[in-house]
Amino acid sequence: MWIYEKKLQYPVKVSTCNPRLAKYLIEQYGGADGELAAALRYINQRYSIPDKVVGLLTDIGTEEFAHLEMIATMIYKLTKDATPDMLKAAGLEDHYVNHDNALFYQNAAGVPWTASYIQAKGDPIADLYEDIAAEEKARATYQWIINMSDDPDLNDGLRFLREREIIHSQRFREAVEILKEERDRKKIF
């Protein structure tokens, strides 16, 4: 069960309307390595993971939904005052024609989100390595968006998200070691 606190996990600020930056952030909203895919991956995988680490997947999956909310807020703030010409100049004209300023789960190239973005092998160690890779790819994407951004207020929130990806990767690595130790423990019958 979740308890929703009506505030963002970390404050989201932007300096100015910037649809170009919003387009980059759409990747983290509905892309293969974005927050929606991560949240659904972890929440789904927890049903076939040993009890010793199931709470980790629940915790991180829940936090990814909080990150999704932050990304949505960033995109909204970066585009709320944008004119159709500004959206067109940023390469968001197709999105505007189909969705106006509504958020839609797609990547930065406009490809809709698909369940094929998430994996669940059923082998706990394989799934955790998949999760580590997902976190590292998200970390890299956040860094590349920061590199493209000239908005110090936005970058503050993006740095927070990037650092959380590092922590998640570390936690998944710890879970792999716990499961390897359990697997390799001598069993006496």
C-alpha positions, -999 to +999 in steps of 0.1 A: +000+000+000+012+035-008+007+067+010+008+096-013+023+128+001+012+158-019+046+172-026+075+164-049+104+143-036+127+172-045+117+208-055+114+214-092+124+248-106+130+261-141+145+294-150+125+300-182+102+284-208+124+261-228+106+235-250+140+222-263+149+210-228+114+196-224+119+175-255+151+160-240+133+153-207+105+134-225+131+107-229+131+102-191+093+103-190+084+077-216+117+063-230+132+029-227+154+039-199+130+064-183+113+065-150+080+049-161+098+018-175+119+016-143+090+019-119+070-008-137+100-031-141+108-031-104+072-034-092+067-063-116+099-081-108+093-081-071+068-110-075+096-134-085+124-122-063+135-138-030+121-123+002+155-112+013+155-084-014+118-080-023+115-048-002+143-032-022+124-036-055+092-022-039+111+008-024+130+017-056+099+011-078+079+034-057+106+061-057+107+058-095+071+069-096+081+099-076+108+106-102+082+103-129+062+130-112+093+152-110+100+148-147+063+155-156+065+187-135+097+198-153+083+192-187+051+211-178+070+240-164+093+241-194+064+242-219+034+258-201+041+293-217+054+279-251+037+291-283+031+267-311+060+283-330+083+277-300+072+240-299+078+237-336+113+252-333+120+227-306+109+197-327+077+192-307+052+200-335+040+164-339+035+161-301+016+194-302-006+183-331-015+150-313-016+161-277-015+199-274+005+204-241-007+171-225+020+147-214+022+115-233+044+085-227+069+086-255+106+090-260+123+122-272+119+110-308+082+107-304+080+068-302+053+058-278+062+039-247+059+001-250+060-028-225+089-042-244+110-016-226+108-036-194+122-070-186+114-098-162+133-129-167+123-147-135+159-153-125+166-129-096+202-123-104+196-118-141+168-094-133+189-075-108+217-071-134+190-058-158+181-033-131+217-022-125+220-016-163+187+004-163+199+026-135+233+032-151+216+041-185+193+065-167+222+081-148+240+086-181+209+101-198+205+126-169+241+136-172+238+141-210+206+163-204+225+183-179+253+187-204+227+201-229+210+224-204+218+260-197+192+262-169+208+261-134+175+257-117+165+227-138+200+213-135+196+212-097+167+188-100+184+168-127+215+164-105+193+151-077+177+125-100+211+115-114+224+109-079+194+088-070+201+066-100+236+060-086+222+051-052+197+027-068+225+010-088+245+006-057+216-009-038+209-034-067+245-044-067+243-051-029+212-072-036+230-093-062+258-100-037+232-111-010+216-135-035+249-148-047+259-155-012+226-173-005+230-193-038+265-203-030+259-212+006+266-249+013+234-267+018+234-296+042+205-321+042 
